[in-house]
Amino acid sequence: MLGILSAGIAPGLALLSYFYLKDEYESEPISVVLKTFLFGALLVFPIMFIQYVLQKENIITSGLIEAFLSASLLEEFFKWFILFYLIYQHADFDEPFDGIVYGVAVSLGFASIENIFYLLANGIEHAIGRALLPVSSHALFGVIMGFYIGKARFTEGNKVKWIIFSLLLPFVLHGSYDYILISQENWLYIILPFMIFLWWFGLRKVKMAKILTANHKKNQYAAQKTLHT
């Protein structure tokens, strides 16, 4: 049991640490990051209940509906809801890169508990595959969601567009990921290039967030300098 718990949560904590340490300016308070991780973990229970109801009511009638409605829309919306309504206006969300840290935290909280349940049901021998695919993909969906939340928070002008992107892009990517696994016989040959693309896209957003944060810091410094002259 202890081995399954460790194997279930270790990949999520490792990936969270990786993206947390990518923040080159003011690191977020660990207490707030862990609270966000916990919020993500608690999301598993209402989402599992809704997915159970959808299954019992025979609403899930195809792989496409299962991938994009039961999995992607439900999971990404609830994660987005936590980010937008609990984190977006938080005092510690004070630079664009923070969106990625909190996006990854809520996503990996969810993925870690989901992973533990899966390993309890199917065995610890699936731990490596789960770490490489579902847990990693959730982290990258969180990166993309958090990038656009950060962009909306710190960009002047049309914030609504970036807020829509923060939900839309993870939804499309997550749904595509699940649809490949559900519907394709030779899914391994498709999911590997998809994961390479997802890592490339996610790390590109990390790089862009660093640039936005550097510019934000410069603007802050310039504003303070003007204030004192």
LOVEX-135068 format. One line per 10 residues: number of its first residue (from 0); their letters; for each residue x, y, z of N, C-alpha, C. Coordinates in Angstrom, 1 decimal, always signed. Each point is the difference from the previous one (the first is absolute). Layout:
! residues N
NUM = A = X,Y,Z,X,Y,Z,X,Y,Z ~ ... $
! end
This chain:
! residues 229
0 = MLGILSAGIA = +0.8,-1.2,+0.0,-0.8,+1.2,+0.0,+0.9,+1.3,+0.0 ~ +1.0,+0.0,+0.9,+0.9,+1.1,+0.0,+0.7,+0.2,-1.3 ~ +0.4,-1.1,-0.6,+0.7,+0.0,-1.3,-0.9,+0.7,-1.1 ~ -1.3,-0.4,+0.0,-0.9,+0.5,-1.0,-0.2,+1.5,+0.2 ~ -0.2,+0.4,+1.3,-0.1,+1.5,+0.3,+1.2,+0.8,-0.4 ~ +1.2,-0.6,+0.3,+1.2,+0.7,-0.4,+0.1,+0.1,-1.5 ~ -0.2,-1.1,-0.7,+0.1,-0.1,-1.5,-1.1,+0.9,-0.6 ~ -1.1,+0.2,+0.7,-1.1,+0.8,-0.6,+0.2,+1.5,+0.1 ~ +0.6,+0.4,+1.1,+0.2,+1.4,+0.2,+1.4,+0.6,-0.4 ~ +1.0,-0.9,-0.1,+1.4,+0.4,-0.2,+0.1,+0.8,-1.4 $
10 = PGLALLSYFY = -0.6,-0.6,-1.1,+0.2,+0.7,-1.3,-0.6,+1.4,+0.1 ~ -1.2,+0.2,+0.6,-0.6,+1.3,+0.1,+0.8,+1.0,+0.8 ~ +0.6,-0.4,+1.1,+0.8,+0.8,+0.8,+1.3,+0.4,-0.7 ~ +0.6,-1.0,-0.7,+1.2,+0.3,-0.8,-0.2,+1.0,-1.1 ~ -1.1,-0.1,-0.7,-0.3,+0.9,-1.1,-0.4,+1.4,+0.6 ~ -0.7,+0.0,+1.1,-0.3,+1.3,+0.6,+1.3,+0.7,+0.5 ~ +0.9,-0.7,+0.5,+1.3,+0.5,+0.4,+0.8,+0.6,-1.2 ~ -0.1,-0.8,-1.1,+0.7,+0.5,-1.2,-0.5,+1.3,-0.5 ~ -1.3,+0.2,-0.1,-0.6,+1.2,-0.5,+0.1,+1.1,+1.1 ~ -0.1,-0.3,+1.2,+0.2,+1.0,+1.1,+1.4,+0.6,+0.0 $
20 = LKDEYESEPI = +1.0,-0.8,-0.3,+1.4,+0.4,+0.0,+0.3,+0.8,-1.3 ~ -0.9,+0.0,-1.0,+0.2,+0.7,-1.2,-0.3,+1.5,+0.2 ~ -0.6,+0.3,+1.1,-0.3,+1.4,+0.4,+1.3,+0.7,+0.4 ~ +0.5,+0.9,-0.8,+1.3,+0.6,+0.2,-0.1,+1.3,+0.9 ~ -1.1,+0.5,+0.3,-0.2,+1.2,+0.7,-0.4,-0.2,+1.4 ~ -1.2,+0.3,+0.3,-0.5,-0.2,+1.4,-0.8,-1.3,+0.1 ~ +0.6,-1.0,+0.7,-0.7,-1.3,+0.1,-1.2,+0.2,+0.8 ~ -1.1,-0.8,-0.4,-1.2,+0.1,+0.7,+0.1,-0.7,+1.4 ~ -0.8,+0.5,+0.9,+0.0,-0.6,+1.4,-0.4,-1.5,-0.2 ~ +0.8,-0.9,+0.6,-0.3,-1.4,-0.1,-1.3,-0.3,+0.6 $
30 = SVVLKTFLFG = -0.5,+0.6,+1.0,-1.3,-0.2,+0.6,-1.1,+0.2,-0.9 ~ +0.1,+1.1,-0.8,-1.1,+0.3,-1.0,+0.0,-1.0,-1.2 ~ +1.3,-0.4,-0.4,+0.1,-1.0,-1.1,-0.6,-1.4,+0.5 ~ +0.3,-0.3,+1.2,-0.5,-1.3,+0.5,-1.5,+0.0,+0.2 ~ -0.5,+1.2,+0.4,-1.5,+0.1,+0.2,-0.7,-0.2,-1.4 ~ +0.6,+0.6,-1.0,-0.5,-0.1,-1.4,+0.1,-1.5,-0.4 ~ +1.1,-0.6,+0.3,+0.1,-1.5,-0.3,-1.1,-0.8,+0.7 ~ -0.3,+0.4,+1.2,-1.0,-0.7,+0.8,-1.4,+0.2,-0.6 ~ -0.2,+1.3,-0.4,-1.3,+0.3,-0.7,-0.2,-0.9,-1.2 ~ +1.1,-0.2,-0.8,+0.0,-0.8,-1.2,-0.3,-1.5,+0.4 $
40 = ALLVFPIMFI = +0.6,-0.4,+1.1,-0.2,-1.4,+0.5,-1.5,-0.2,+0.4 ~ -0.6,+0.9,+0.6,-1.4,-0.1,+0.4,-1.0,+0.0,-1.1 ~ +0.5,+0.5,-1.1,-0.9,+0.1,-1.2,-0.3,-1.4,-0.5 ~ +0.8,-1.0,+0.3,-0.2,-1.4,-0.5,-1.4,-0.5,+0.4 ~ -0.4,+0.3,+1.2,-1.2,-0.6,+0.5,-1.3,+0.5,-0.7 ~ -0.2,+1.3,-0.1,-1.2,+0.4,-0.8,+0.1,-0.4,-1.5 ~ +1.2,+0.1,-0.6,+0.1,-0.4,-1.4,-0.3,-1.5,-0.2 ~ +0.5,-0.8,+0.9,-0.3,-1.5,-0.1,-1.5,-0.2,+0.2 ~ -0.7,+0.7,+0.9,-1.4,-0.2,+0.2,-0.8,+0.4,-1.3 ~ +0.4,+1.2,-0.6,-0.7,+0.4,-1.2,+0.2,-1.0,-1.2 $
50 = QYVLQKENII = +1.3,-0.5,-0.1,+0.3,-0.9,-1.0,-0.8,-1.3,+0.2 ~ -0.2,-0.4,+1.2,-0.8,-1.2,+0.4,-1.4,+0.1,-0.5 ~ -0.6,+1.2,+0.3,-1.4,+0.3,-0.3,-0.1,+0.0,-1.6 ~ +0.9,+0.6,-0.7,+0.0,+0.1,-1.4,+0.0,-1.4,-0.6 ~ +0.8,-0.9,+0.6,+0.1,-1.4,-0.5,-1.3,-0.7,+0.3 ~ -0.5,+0.1,+1.2,-1.3,-0.7,+0.4,-1.2,+0.5,-0.8 ~ +0.0,+1.3,-0.4,-1.1,+0.5,-0.7,+0.1,-0.2,-1.6 ~ +1.1,-0.8,-0.3,+0.2,-0.3,-1.4,+0.2,+1.3,-0.9 ~ +0.6,+1.0,+0.6,+0.2,+1.2,-0.8,+1.3,-0.1,-0.8 ~ +0.9,-0.9,+0.5,+1.3,-0.3,-0.7,-0.3,-1.0,-1.0 $
60 = TSGLIEAFLS = -0.2,+0.4,-1.3,-0.4,-1.0,-1.0,+1.1,-0.2,-1.1 ~ +1.1,+0.7,+0.2,+1.1,-0.2,-1.0,+1.3,+0.4,+0.6 ~ +1.1,-0.4,-0.7,+1.3,+0.4,+0.5,+0.2,+1.5,+0.0 ~ -0.6,+0.6,-1.0,+0.2,+1.5,-0.2,-0.7,+0.7,+1.2 ~ -1.2,-0.4,+0.4,-0.6,+0.6,+1.2,+0.7,-0.3,+1.2 ~ +0.5,-1.2,+0.2,+0.7,-0.4,+1.2,+1.3,+0.9,+0.1 ~ +0.7,+0.1,-1.1,+1.3,+0.8,+0.0,-0.2,+1.5,+0.3 ~ -0.9,+0.6,-0.7,-0.2,+1.4,+0.0,-0.9,+0.5,+1.1 ~ -1.0,-0.8,+0.3,-1.0,+0.5,+1.1,+0.3,-0.6,+1.3 ~ +0.0,-1.3,+0.1,+0.2,-0.7,+1.3,+1.4,+0.3,+0.6 $
70 = ASLLEEFFKW = +1.0,+0.0,-0.8,+1.3,+0.1,+0.5,+0.5,+1.5,-0.1 ~ +0.2,+0.5,-1.2,+0.6,+1.2,-0.2,-0.8,+1.2,+0.5 ~ -1.2,+0.2,-0.4,-0.8,+1.2,+0.4,-0.1,+0.0,+1.5 ~ -0.4,-1.1,+0.6,-0.3,+0.0,+1.4,+1.3,+0.3,+0.8 ~ +1.1,-0.7,-0.3,+1.2,+0.2,+0.7,+0.7,+1.3,-0.2 ~ +0.0,+0.5,-1.2,+0.7,+1.3,-0.3,-0.9,+1.1,+0.5 ~ -1.3,-0.1,+0.0,-0.9,+1.1,+0.5,+0.2,+0.2,+1.5 ~ +0.0,-1.1,+0.7,+0.1,+0.0,+1.5,+1.4,+0.6,+0.4 ~ +1.0,-0.4,-0.7,+1.4,+0.5,+0.3,+0.0,+1.5,-0.3 ~ -0.6,+0.4,-1.2,+0.0,+1.4,-0.4,-0.8,+0.8,+1.0 $
80 = FILFYLIYQH = -1.1,-0.5,+0.5,-0.8,+0.6,+1.0,+0.8,+0.4,+1.3 ~ +0.7,-1.0,+0.5,+0.9,+0.3,+1.1,+1.0,+1.1,-0.2 ~ +0.6,-0.1,-1.2,+1.0,+1.0,-0.4,-0.6,+1.4,-0.1 ~ -1.1,+0.1,-0.7,-0.6,+1.3,-0.3,-0.7,+0.6,+1.2 ~ -0.7,-0.8,+0.8,-0.8,+0.6,+1.1,+0.8,+0.0,+1.4 ~ +1.0,-0.8,+0.2,+0.7,+0.0,+1.2,+1.4,+0.5,+0.0 ~ +0.6,-0.1,-1.2,+1.5,+0.4,-0.1,+0.1,+1.3,-0.8 ~ -0.8,+0.3,-1.0,+0.2,+1.1,-0.9,+0.2,+1.4,+0.7 ~ -0.7,+0.2,+1.1,+0.1,+1.3,+0.7,+0.8,-0.1,+1.3 ~ +0.6,-1.2,+0.2,+0.8,-0.2,+1.2,+1.2,+1.0,+0.0 $
90 = ADFDEPFDGI = +0.3,+0.5,+1.2,+1.1,+1.0,+0.1,+1.4,-0.6,-0.4 ~ +0.2,-1.3,+0.2,+1.3,-0.6,-0.4,+0.1,-0.3,-1.5 ~ -1.1,+0.2,-0.7,+0.1,-0.2,-1.5,+0.4,+1.4,-0.5 ~ +1.3,+0.2,+0.0,+0.5,+1.4,-0.3,+1.0,+0.1,-1.2 ~ +0.0,-1.1,-0.8,+0.8,+0.1,-1.2,-0.5,-1.1,-1.0 ~ +0.2,+0.2,-1.3,-0.6,-0.9,-1.0,+0.4,-1.5,+0.2 ~ +1.2,-0.3,+0.4,+0.4,-1.4,+0.1,-0.7,-0.7,+1.1 ~ -0.6,+0.8,+1.0,-0.7,-0.7,+1.1,-1.2,-0.8,-0.5 ~ -0.6,+0.5,-1.1,-1.1,-0.8,-0.5,+0.4,-1.4,-0.4 ~ +1.2,-0.2,-0.5,+0.5,-1.3,-0.3,+0.1,-0.9,+1.3 $
100 = VYGVAVSLGF = +0.6,+0.6,+1.0,+0.3,-0.7,+1.2,-1.4,-0.4,+0.6 ~ -1.0,+0.8,+0.1,-1.3,-0.3,+0.6,-0.8,-1.0,-1.0 ~ +0.2,+0.3,-1.3,-0.7,-0.9,-0.9,+0.5,-1.5,+0.1 ~ +1.3,-0.1,+0.1,+0.7,-1.3,+0.2,-0.4,-0.6,+1.3 ~ -0.1,+0.8,+1.1,-0.3,-0.5,+1.3,-1.4,-0.6,+0.0 ~ -1.0,+0.7,-0.5,-1.4,-0.5,+0.0,-0.1,-1.2,-0.9 ~ +0.6,+0.0,-1.1,+0.0,-1.2,-0.9,+0.6,-1.2,+0.6 ~ +1.2,+0.2,+0.6,+0.7,-1.2,+0.5,-0.7,-0.5,+1.4 ~ -0.6,+0.9,+0.7,-0.8,-0.5,+1.1,-1.1,-1.0,-0.4 ~ -0.7,+0.4,-1.1,-1.0,-0.9,-0.6,+0.6,-1.3,-0.5 $
110 = ASIENIFYLL = +1.1,+0.2,-0.8,+0.6,-1.2,-0.6,+0.6,-0.9,+1.0 ~ +0.5,+0.5,+1.1,+0.6,-0.9,+1.0,-1.0,-0.9,+0.7 ~ -1.2,+0.6,+0.4,-1.0,-0.9,+0.6,-0.6,-0.9,-1.0 ~ -0.2,+0.4,-1.2,-0.5,-0.8,-1.1,+0.9,-1.2,-0.2 ~ +1.3,+0.3,+0.0,+1.1,-1.0,-0.2,+0.0,-1.0,+1.1 ~ -0.2,+0.4,+1.3,+0.0,-0.9,+1.1,-1.2,-1.0,-0.1 ~ -1.2,+0.6,-0.4,-1.1,-0.9,-0.2,+0.2,-1.0,-1.1 ~ +0.6,+0.4,-1.1,+0.2,-0.9,-1.1,+1.0,-1.1,+0.4 ~ +1.1,+0.3,+0.8,+0.9,-1.0,+0.4,-0.6,-0.9,+1.0 ~ -0.8,+0.5,+0.9,-0.7,-0.9,+0.9,-0.9,-1.0,-0.7 $
120 = ANGIEHAIGR = -0.6,+0.4,-1.1,-0.9,-0.9,-0.7,+0.7,-0.9,-1.0 ~ +1.1,+0.4,-0.5,+0.7,-0.7,-1.1,+1.4,-0.5,+0.3 ~ +0.6,+0.5,+1.1,+1.3,-0.6,+0.3,+1.1,+1.0,-0.2 ~ +1.1,-0.1,+0.8,+1.1,+0.9,+0.0,+0.9,-0.1,-1.3 ~ -0.2,-1.2,-0.7,+0.8,-0.2,-1.2,-0.3,+1.1,-1.1 ~ -1.1,+0.7,+0.2,-0.4,+1.1,-1.0,+0.6,+1.3,+0.4 ~ +0.7,+0.1,+1.0,+0.5,+1.3,+0.6,+0.8,+0.8,-1.0 ~ +0.9,-0.7,-0.7,+0.9,+0.8,-1.0,-0.8,+0.5,-1.1 ~ -0.8,-0.8,-0.6,-0.8,+0.4,-1.1,-1.0,+1.2,+0.4 ~ -0.5,-0.1,+1.2,-0.9,+1.1,+0.4,+0.8,+1.3,+0.2 $
130 = ALLPVSSHAL = +1.2,-0.1,+0.5,+0.8,+1.2,+0.3,+0.4,+0.6,-1.4 ~ +0.3,-0.8,-1.0,+0.4,+0.5,-1.3,-1.1,+0.6,-0.8 ~ -1.2,-0.5,+0.2,-1.2,+0.4,-0.8,-1.0,+0.9,+0.7 ~ -0.9,-0.6,+0.8,-1.0,+0.8,+0.6,+0.5,+1.1,+1.0 ~ +0.9,-0.3,+0.8,+0.5,+1.0,+1.0,+0.7,+1.1,-0.7 ~ +0.9,-0.3,-1.0,+0.7,+1.0,-0.8,-0.9,+0.8,-0.8 ~ -1.0,-0.6,-0.6,-0.9,+0.8,-0.8,-0.8,+1.0,+0.8 ~ -0.5,-0.5,+1.2,-0.7,+1.0,+0.9,+0.9,+1.2,+0.4 ~ +1.3,-0.3,+0.2,+0.9,+1.1,+0.4,+0.1,+1.0,-1.2 ~ +0.0,-0.5,-1.2,+0.2,+0.9,-1.2,-1.3,+0.7,-0.3 $
140 = FGVIMGFYIG = -1.2,-0.7,+0.2,-1.3,+0.8,-0.1,+0.0,+1.1,+1.0 ~ +0.5,-0.2,+1.2,+0.1,+1.0,+1.0,+0.9,+1.1,-0.3 ~ +1.2,-0.3,-0.7,+0.9,+1.0,-0.5,-0.7,+1.0,-1.0 ~ -0.7,-0.6,-0.9,-0.7,+0.7,-1.1,-1.1,+0.9,+0.6 ~ -0.8,-0.6,+0.9,-1.1,+0.7,+0.7,+0.6,+1.2,+0.8 ~ +1.0,-0.3,+0.8,+0.6,+1.0,+0.8,+0.7,+1.1,-0.7 ~ +0.6,-0.3,-1.2,+0.6,+1.0,-0.8,-1.0,+1.1,-0.4 ~ -1.2,-0.5,-0.5,-1.0,+0.9,-0.5,-0.7,+0.8,+1.2 ~ -0.1,-0.7,+1.1,-0.6,+0.7,+1.2,+1.0,+1.1,+0.4 ~ +1.3,-0.3,+0.0,+1.0,+1.0,+0.3,+0.0,+1.2,-1.0 $
150 = KARFTEGNKV = -0.2,-0.4,-1.3,+0.0,+1.0,-1.0,-1.2,+1.0,+0.2 ~ -1.2,-0.6,+0.3,-1.2,+0.7,+0.2,+0.2,+1.0,+1.2 ~ +0.6,-0.5,+1.1,+0.2,+0.7,+1.2,+0.9,+1.3,-0.2 ~ +1.0,-0.2,-0.8,+1.0,+1.1,-0.1,+0.1,+0.7,-1.4 ~ -1.0,-0.3,-0.8,+0.0,+0.7,-1.3,-1.1,+1.0,-0.1 ~ +0.4,+1.2,-0.4,-1.0,+1.1,-0.2,-0.9,-0.3,-1.2 ~ -1.2,+0.5,+0.0,-0.8,-0.2,-1.1,-1.0,-1.2,+0.1 ~ -0.2,-0.7,-1.1,-1.0,-1.1,+0.0,+0.4,-1.2,+0.8 ~ -0.4,-0.1,+1.2,+0.4,-1.1,+0.9,-0.9,-1.2,-0.3 ~ -1.2,+0.3,-0.5,-1.0,-1.1,-0.2,+0.5,-1.1,-0.9 $
160 = KWIIFSLLLP = +0.7,+0.5,-1.1,+0.6,-0.9,-1.0,+0.9,-1.0,+0.7 ~ +0.9,+0.5,+0.8,+1.0,-0.9,+0.7,-0.7,-0.9,+1.0 ~ -1.0,+0.4,+0.6,-0.7,-0.8,+1.0,-0.7,-1.1,-0.8 ~ -0.6,+0.3,-1.1,-0.6,-1.1,-0.9,+1.0,-1.0,-0.4 ~ +1.2,+0.5,-0.5,+1.0,-0.9,-0.4,+0.5,-0.9,+1.2 ~ +0.0,+0.5,+1.2,+0.5,-0.7,+1.1,-0.9,-1.3,+0.3 ~ -1.2,+0.0,-0.4,-0.9,-1.2,+0.1,+0.0,-0.7,-1.3 ~ -0.1,+0.7,-1.1,-0.3,-0.6,-1.3,+1.2,-0.9,-0.5 ~ +1.2,+0.5,+0.1,+1.2,-0.8,-0.5,+0.2,-1.3,+0.9 ~ +0.0,+0.1,+1.3,+0.1,-1.3,+0.8,-1.1,-0.9,-0.3 $
170 = FVLHGSYDYI = -1.2,+0.5,-0.2,-1.2,-0.9,-0.3,+0.3,-0.7,-1.3 ~ +0.4,+0.7,-1.1,+0.2,-0.6,-1.3,+1.2,-1.0,+0.1 ~ +1.0,+0.3,+0.6,+1.2,-0.9,+0.1,-0.3,-1.2,+0.8 ~ -0.7,+0.2,+1.2,-0.3,-1.1,+0.8,-1.0,-1.0,-0.7 ~ -1.0,+0.6,-0.6,-1.0,-0.8,-0.7,+0.7,-0.8,-1.2 ~ +0.9,+0.6,-0.7,+0.8,-0.7,-1.0,+0.8,-1.1,+0.5 ~ +0.7,+0.3,+1.2,+0.8,-1.1,+0.6,-0.9,-1.2,+0.4 ~ -1.1,+0.3,+0.6,-0.9,-1.1,+0.5,-0.6,-0.8,-1.2 ~ -0.3,+0.8,-1.1,-0.6,-0.6,-1.1,+1.0,-1.0,-0.7 ~ +1.2,+0.4,-0.1,+1.1,-0.9,-0.5,+0.0,-1.3,+0.8 $
180 = LISQENWLYI = +0.0,+0.1,+1.3,+0.1,-1.2,+0.8,-1.2,-0.9,-0.1 ~ -1.2,+0.7,-0.1,-1.3,-0.8,+0.0,-0.2,-0.6,-1.4 ~ +0.2,+0.7,-1.0,-0.5,-0.4,-1.4,+1.0,-0.7,-0.9 ~ +1.3,+0.2,+0.3,+1.0,-0.5,-1.0,+0.5,-1.3,+0.5 ~ +0.0,-1.0,-1.0,+0.5,-1.3,+0.3,+1.5,+0.0,+0.3 ~ +0.8,+0.7,-0.9,+1.4,+0.2,+0.2,+0.3,+1.3,+0.6 ~ -0.6,+0.3,+1.2,+0.1,+1.3,+0.6,+1.4,+0.4,+0.3 ~ +0.9,-1.0,+0.3,+1.3,+0.3,+0.4,+0.8,+0.8,-1.0 ~ -0.3,-0.3,-1.3,+0.7,+0.6,-1.1,-0.4,+1.5,-0.2 ~ -1.2,+0.3,+0.5,-0.6,+1.4,-0.1,+0.3,+0.8,+1.2 $
190 = ILPFMIFLWW = -0.1,-0.7,+1.2,+0.2,+0.7,+1.3,+1.4,+0.5,+0.2 ~ +1.0,-0.7,-0.5,+1.4,+0.4,+0.2,+0.3,+1.3,-0.7 ~ -0.3,+0.2,-1.3,+0.2,+1.3,-0.6,-0.9,+1.1,+0.6 ~ -1.2,-0.4,+0.4,-0.9,+1.0,+0.7,+0.7,+0.5,+1.3 ~ +0.6,-0.9,+0.8,+0.6,+0.4,+1.2,+1.2,+0.8,-0.3 ~ +0.8,-0.3,-1.0,+1.1,+0.8,-0.4,-0.4,+1.5,-0.3 ~ -1.1,+0.0,-0.8,-0.6,+1.4,-0.3,-0.4,+0.7,+1.2 ~ -0.7,-0.7,+0.9,-0.5,+0.6,+1.3,+1.1,+0.5,+0.8 ~ +1.1,-0.8,+0.2,+1.2,+0.5,+0.7,+0.6,+1.3,-0.7 ~ +0.1,-0.1,-1.3,+0.6,+1.2,-0.7,-0.9,+1.2,+0.2 $
200 = FGLRKVKMAK = -1.3,-0.2,-0.1,-0.9,+1.1,+0.1,+0.0,+0.6,+1.4 ~ +0.0,-0.9,+1.0,+0.0,+0.4,+1.4,+1.2,+0.7,+0.4 ~ +1.2,-0.5,-0.4,+1.3,+0.6,+0.3,+0.1,+1.4,-0.7 ~ -0.6,+0.1,-1.2,+0.0,+1.3,-0.7,-0.8,+1.0,+0.8 ~ -1.1,-0.4,+0.6,-0.8,+0.9,+0.9,+0.8,+0.4,+1.2 ~ +0.8,-0.9,+0.6,+0.9,+0.3,+1.1,+0.9,+1.1,-0.4 ~ +0.7,-0.2,-1.1,+0.9,+1.0,-0.5,-0.7,+1.4,-0.2 ~ -1.1,+0.0,-0.6,-0.8,+1.2,-0.3,-0.4,+0.7,+1.3 ~ -0.4,-0.8,+1.0,-0.4,+0.5,+1.3,+1.2,+0.7,+0.7 ~ +1.2,-0.6,-0.1,+1.2,+0.6,+0.5,+0.3,+1.4,-0.6 $
210 = ILTANHKKNQ = -0.2,+0.1,-1.3,+0.1,+1.3,-0.7,-1.0,+1.0,+0.5 ~ -1.3,-0.4,+0.1,-1.0,+0.9,+0.5,+0.3,+0.4,+1.4 ~ +0.5,-0.9,+0.9,+0.3,+0.3,+1.3,+1.2,+1.0,+0.1 ~ +1.0,-0.2,-0.8,+1.2,+0.9,-0.1,-0.5,+1.4,-0.4 ~ -0.9,+0.1,-1.0,-0.5,+1.3,-0.4,-0.8,+0.7,+1.1 ~ -0.8,-0.9,+0.7,-0.8,+0.5,+1.1,+0.8,+0.6,+1.1 ~ +1.1,-0.6,+0.3,+0.9,+0.4,+1.0,+0.7,+1.4,-0.4 ~ +0.4,+0.0,-1.3,+0.6,+1.3,-0.5,-1.0,+1.1,+0.1 ~ -1.2,-0.2,-0.4,-1.0,+1.0,+0.1,-0.3,+0.5,+1.4 ~ +0.0,-1.0,+1.0,-0.2,+0.3,+1.4,+1.2,+0.9,+0.5 $
220 = YAAQKTLHT = +1.2,-0.4,-0.4,+1.2,+0.8,+0.4,+0.0,+1.4,-0.6 ~ -0.4,+0.1,-1.2,-0.1,+1.3,-0.7,-1.0,+0.9,+0.7 ~ -1.2,-0.6,+0.4,-1.1,+0.7,+0.6,+0.5,+0.5,+1.4 ~ +0.7,-0.8,+0.7,+0.5,+0.3,+1.4,+1.0,+1.1,-0.2 ~ +0.9,+0.0,-1.0,+1.0,+1.0,-0.2,-0.6,+1.3,-0.3 ~ -1.0,+0.0,-0.8,-0.7,+1.2,-0.4,-0.7,+0.7,+1.2 ~ -0.5,-0.9,+0.9,-0.7,+0.4,+1.2,+0.9,+0.8,+0.9 ~ +1.3,-0.5,+0.1,+0.9,+0.6,+0.9,+0.9,+1.1,-0.6 ~ -0.3,+0.5,-1.2,+0.7,+1.1,-0.6,-0.8,+1.2,+0.0 $
! end
